[in-house]
Amino acid sequence: MGCGKKAAAQVVLLMAGAAMLCFGVWRGEAATVLSKAIKLCLECVGIG
């Protein structure tokens, strides 16, 4: 794969990832993910 094609693929994937991230935040998924991460962390430590 040429250097130009590789760079173009990286840019496309970066933009797709950013779009998915923004869509998830728009849907309110950030709060859900954060709460699940906190519960998982507390379970690993042995508090929750």
Summary of the structure (lengths in Angstrom):
residues: 48
radius of gyration: 17.3
end to end distance: 49.1
largest distance: 51.7
contacts: 90
relative contact order: 0.08
helix: 88%
strand: 0%
